[in-house]
């Protein structure tokens, strides 16, 4: 039988997982087996830049936490898994997707996006969305076209009035 100290430590870990999931906009479960320590450190550093972190927990503790949150991840909690907790919605997803493309040992399995379970296809769709700056640039580019057409129209009207 497990000692009381071990049980308390496990309860604290489960509570930590639950708190991290509740406070994260994006949670991604992925495999990391085969990555070197330096590659995993590079991933952690890159994710830290976008206000995210990677943790590795035992699958049994992760399952207990997900059951408490009423999130079904059955079928994904086999083998060595790492879990990404992102405070932002898009940037961590983009970062892990880019890292997975560069390192074939990383395999994204499932995610929790804004509290809902998301399959791999949904995660890939989120990863393909341009960044906030890119979206703002696209918006500005679309709006400048109307201003340009208005300027041309006003110029033609002014030239017509001069004749």
TIKEGU-142750 format. One line per 8 residues: number of its first residue (from 1); for each residue z, y, x of C-alpha. Coordinates in Angstrom, 2 decimals. Layout:
<rs>
NUM> Z/Y/X  ...
</rs>
This chain:
<rs>
1> 0.00/0.00/0.00  -0.85/3.47/1.24  1.97/5.66/2.37  2.99/8.72/0.40  1.79/10.99/3.24  -1.69/9.46/3.14  -1.86/9.77/-0.64  -0.89/13.43/-0.47
9> -3.48/14.08/2.25  -6.17/12.42/0.12  -5.14/14.45/-2.92  -5.47/17.63/-0.86  -8.97/16.60/0.26  -10.00/15.90/-3.35  -8.59/19.29/-4.40  -10.54/20.94/-1.54
17> -13.78/19.29/-2.70  -13.19/20.38/-6.29  -12.46/23.96/-5.22  -15.55/24.07/-2.99  -17.80/22.79/-5.78  -16.38/25.25/-8.30  -16.79/28.19/-5.90  -20.33/27.32/-4.83
25> -23.61/28.29/-6.45  -25.46/25.49/-4.69  -24.14/22.12/-3.53  -26.50/19.73/-1.75  -25.74/16.12/-0.85  -27.81/14.84/2.08  -27.88/12.10/4.67  -27.33/13.01/8.28
33> -27.33/9.63/10.03  -29.22/9.80/13.31  -28.65/13.50/13.99  -27.21/14.35/17.35  -24.08/16.45/17.64  -26.11/19.41/18.86  -28.56/19.12/15.93  -25.67/19.02/13.46
41> -24.12/22.02/15.22  -27.45/23.88/14.92  -27.52/23.11/11.19  -23.95/24.34/10.73  -24.70/27.53/12.65  -27.83/28.20/10.60  -25.98/27.60/7.34  -23.07/29.80/8.41
49> -25.58/32.66/8.65  -26.35/32.26/4.95  -22.71/32.01/3.85  -22.62/28.21/3.60  -20.89/25.28/5.21  -21.40/21.55/5.73  -18.58/19.09/5.25  -18.39/15.33/5.62
57> -16.05/13.44/3.29  -15.49/9.81/2.45  -17.65/8.78/-0.49  -14.65/7.45/-2.41  -12.89/10.83/-2.25  -16.13/12.59/-3.17  -16.54/10.27/-6.18  -12.97/10.97/-7.35
65> -13.60/14.72/-7.12  -16.93/14.48/-8.96  -15.34/12.35/-11.68  -12.65/15.02/-12.13  -15.43/17.61/-12.50  -17.34/15.30/-14.88  -20.39/15.31/-12.59  -22.22/12.01/-12.31
73> -23.50/11.31/-8.79  -23.52/7.51/-9.13  -26.22/5.98/-6.98  -26.09/8.77/-4.43  -22.68/8.07/-2.92  -23.67/5.16/-0.70  -23.98/5.38/3.04  -23.10/8.32/5.25
81> -23.46/11.61/3.38  -22.81/15.22/4.21  -22.35/17.89/1.59  -23.45/21.51/1.78  -21.50/24.17/-0.09  -23.42/27.42/-0.54  -22.01/30.63/-1.93  -25.55/31.92/-2.52
89> -28.06/30.14/-4.69  -31.35/30.15/-2.79  -30.72/30.76/0.91  -28.72/27.56/1.60  -31.31/25.48/-0.26  -34.11/27.06/1.77  -32.20/26.51/5.02  -31.44/22.81/4.41
97> -35.00/22.18/3.18  -36.46/23.78/6.32  -34.06/21.80/8.50  -34.98/18.57/6.69  -38.68/19.26/7.33  -38.01/19.82/11.02  -35.70/16.79/11.38  -36.89/13.63/9.65
105> -33.38/12.14/9.90  -32.10/14.53/7.23  -32.80/13.36/3.70  -31.82/15.55/0.75  -30.53/13.27/-2.00  -29.20/15.35/-4.91  -27.76/18.77/-5.64  -25.56/20.72/-7.99
113> -27.10/24.08/-8.75  -24.99/26.50/-10.80  -22.92/23.59/-12.12  -25.84/21.35/-13.16  -27.02/18.23/-11.33  -30.46/18.83/-9.79  -32.81/16.14/-8.57  -34.89/16.35/-5.40
121> -37.89/17.84/-7.21  -35.80/20.70/-8.62  -34.32/21.38/-5.19  -37.82/21.52/-3.69  -38.87/24.02/-6.40  -35.91/26.25/-5.57  -36.74/25.99/-1.87  -40.29/27.21/-2.51
129> -39.15/30.44/-4.21  -39.69/33.42/-1.90  -36.66/35.24/-0.58  -35.26/38.29/-2.37  -37.01/40.59/0.10  -40.28/38.72/-0.44  -39.97/39.05/-4.21  -39.22/42.77/-3.91
137> -42.27/43.19/-1.67  -44.44/41.39/-4.22  -43.05/43.61/-6.99  -43.69/46.78/-5.00  -47.22/45.59/-4.19  -47.92/45.02/-7.87  -46.51/48.41/-8.87  -48.40/50.32/-6.17
145> -51.70/49.16/-7.70  -50.98/51.13/-10.90  -50.03/54.23/-8.92  -53.23/53.91/-6.90  -55.38/53.59/-10.03  -53.62/56.57/-11.61  -54.28/58.68/-8.50  -57.97/57.72/-8.51
153> -58.24/58.52/-12.22  -56.55/61.90/-11.80  -58.78/62.72/-8.85  -61.93/61.87/-10.83  -60.70/63.98/-13.76  -59.95/66.91/-11.43  -63.46/66.67/-9.94  -64.95/66.62/-13.45
161> -63.05/69.79/-14.39  -64.31/71.61/-11.27  -67.98/71.13/-12.24
</rs>
